[in-house]
């Protein structure tokens, strides 16, 4: 997960902070390029401005709930183990995954170093026209450009993120590799995975409180 940490967080946070209570979502819903470009122009300035961890955590929760399809990302991240999980395990896992995703944002929030996002173009997904791919470049202050591809879908009057690829590395595939490796080492025990996720969340909250 570390390899995606810097680029993924900074790109996603910029995108998500301009939605819901942070901006006019009804405008952005019409054009996926405008969604991302508006963020690049308006939201990047909000990254790294400090504030209490409590307020940051509140923002992170709103981000996940309003602009991520966290349930889909969480389900796909479990790979073949999703079908093996009970209904109760699925509910508990998705609830925990949503919190873990929010805490992940907080982990790298203070690492902003002046990156800028430049939207290049967008296209419909050739395999599913309900999805849009927005191609962009993340320019580092003192480093090379990174290709960032956003996969968005419409959810009512707005777009939500279902995956992001950084230099060809998929968020979903990274989580999937991370979680399925753990499950393979623990005989596919979903309950043990959830407890481990909860313990990691608790560590993060203790460090960021």
C-alpha positions in Angstrom: 0.0 0.0 0.0 2.9 2.4 0.6 3.7 2.6 -3.1 0.3 4.2 -3.8 0.1 6.3 -0.6 1.4 9.7 -1.8 -0.1 9.9 -5.3 -3.4 8.2 -4.5 -4.3 10.2 -1.4 -3.4 13.6 -2.8 -5.3 13.0 -6.0 -8.4 11.6 -4.4 -8.6 14.2 -1.6 -8.5 17.0 -4.1 -11.3 15.3 -6.1 -13.5 14.6 -3.1 -13.2 17.8 -1.1 -15.0 19.8 -3.8 -18.2 17.7 -3.5 -21.1 17.6 -1.2 -20.8 20.3 1.5 -17.5 21.6 -0.1 -18.8 22.6 -3.5 -21.7 22.6 -6.1 -22.1 18.9 -7.0 -25.0 19.6 -9.4 -22.5 21.3 -11.8 -19.9 18.6 -11.6 -22.3 15.8 -12.3 -22.6 16.8 -16.0 -19.0 16.4 -16.9 -16.4 14.1 -15.4 -13.6 16.3 -16.7 -15.1 19.3 -15.0 -15.3 17.3 -11.8 -11.6 16.6 -11.7 -10.4 19.9 -13.2 -12.5 22.0 -10.8 -10.9 20.1 -7.9 -7.4 20.8 -9.3 -8.3 24.5 -9.4 -10.2 24.9 -6.2 -9.5 22.1 -3.7 -5.8 21.5 -3.8 -5.3 24.7 -1.8 -7.2 23.1 1.1 -4.7 20.2 1.4 -2.2 20.4 4.2 -3.7 23.4 6.0 -3.7 21.7 9.3 -6.5 21.7 11.8 -7.3 19.2 14.6 -7.3 15.5 13.9 -10.9 15.5 14.9 -11.9 17.9 12.2 -9.8 16.1 9.6 -11.4 12.8 10.6 -14.8 14.4 10.1 -13.8 15.5 6.6 -12.4 12.1 5.8 -15.7 10.4 6.8 -17.7 12.7 4.6 -15.3 12.1 1.7 -15.7 8.3 1.9 -19.5 8.4 2.3 -20.2 11.0 -0.4 -17.7 10.4 -3.2 -16.5 6.9 -3.0 -18.3 3.7 -3.8 -16.7 2.2 -0.7 -19.0 -0.8 -0.7 -17.9 -1.8 -4.2 -14.2 -1.1 -3.6 -14.4 -3.1 -0.3 -16.2 -6.0 -1.9 -13.8 -6.3 -4.8 -10.8 -5.9 -2.5 -11.8 -9.1 -0.8 -11.5 -11.1 -4.0 -12.8 -14.7 -3.9 -13.2 -14.5 -0.2 -16.3 -12.3 -0.5 -18.4 -15.2 -1.7 -17.2 -17.3 1.3 -18.1 -14.6 3.8 -21.4 -14.8 5.7 -23.9 -12.0 5.6 -22.9 -10.8 9.0 -19.2 -10.9 8.1 -19.8 -8.9 5.0 -21.7 -6.2 6.9 -19.0 -6.0 9.5 -16.2 -6.0 7.0 -17.7 -3.2 4.8 -18.4 -1.1 7.9 -14.8 -1.6 9.0 -13.4 -1.0 5.5 -15.1 2.4 5.3 -13.5 3.5 8.5 -10.1 2.1 7.4 -10.3 4.1 4.2 -11.0 7.3 6.0 -8.1 6.6 8.4 -5.9 6.0 5.4 -6.6 9.5 4.2 -5.5 10.9 7.6 -2.3 8.9 7.5 -0.9 10.9 4.7 -2.8 14.2 5.1 0.1 16.2 6.4 2.4 15.0 3.6 1.2 17.5 1.0 4.2 19.1 -0.8 2.7 21.3 -3.4 1.6 18.7 -6.0 -0.7 19.9 -8.8 -3.2 18.0 -10.8 -3.6 18.5 -14.6 -6.6 16.9 -16.3 -5.8 15.8 -19.8 -8.9 14.2 -21.2 -11.8 11.8 -20.5 -13.4 8.8 -22.3 -16.1 6.3 -21.7 -15.0 2.9 -20.6 -15.0 0.7 -23.7 -16.2 -2.3 -21.7 -19.0 -0.5 -19.9 -20.3 2.9 -21.1 -21.8 3.6 -17.6 -18.2 4.3 -16.5 -15.9 7.2 -17.4 -12.2 7.3 -17.3 -10.6 10.7 -16.6 -6.9 10.9 -17.5 -4.7 13.3 -15.6 -1.2 14.0 -14.5 0.0 14.7 -11.0 3.0 17.1 -11.1 5.3 16.9 -8.1 7.0 20.1 -6.9 10.5 18.5 -7.3 9.9 15.3 -9.2 8.5 13.6 -12.3 4.9 13.6 -13.5 2.7 10.7 -12.5 -0.2 9.4 -14.7 -3.4 9.2 -12.7 -6.5 7.6 -14.3 -9.8 8.0 -12.5 -12.7 5.6 -12.9 -16.0 7.3 -12.2 -19.6 6.3 -12.4 -22.8 8.3 -12.0 -24.7 7.9 -8.7 -27.8 9.9 -9.1 -26.8 13.5 -9.9 -23.2 13.1 -9.1 -20.1 11.1 -9.9 -18.5 8.7 -7.5 -15.0 7.1 -7.7 -14.9 3.4 -8.1 -11.1 3.0 -8.7 -8.0 5.0 -9.4 -4.9 3.9 -11.1 -1.6 5.6 -10.3 1.2 4.8 -12.8 -0.9 1.8 -13.8 -1.4 0.6 -10.2 -5.0 0.1 -9.2 -6.4 1.0 -5.8 -8.7 -2.0 -5.8 -6.0 -4.4 -6.9 -3.6 -3.1 -4.3 -6.1 -3.6 -1.5 -7.1 -7.0 -2.9 -3.4 -8.1 -2.9 -3.0 -6.8 0.7 -6.1 -8.4 2.1 -6.1 -11.7 0.2 -2.5 -12.3 1.3 -3.5 -11.9 4.9 -6.4 -14.3 4.5 -4.2 -16.9 2.8 -2.0 -16.8 5.8 -4.9 -17.2 8.2 -7.0 -19.9 6.5 -9.5 -17.5 5.0 -10.7 -16.3 8.4 -12.8 -13.2 7.7 -13.4 -12.6 11.3 -9.7 -12.5 12.0 -9.2 -10.1 9.1 -11.8 -7.7 10.5 -10.3 -7.8 14.0 -6.9 -7.1 12.5 -8.3 -4.2 10.5 -9.9 -2.8 13.7 -6.6 -3.1 15.6 -4.8 -1.2 12.8 -7.5 1.5 12.9 -7.2 1.8 16.7 -3.4 2.3 16.3 -3.9 5.0 13.8 -6.5 6.8 15.9 -4.2 6.6 18.9 -1.4 8.2 16.8 -3.7 10.8 15.3 -5.7 12.1 18.3 
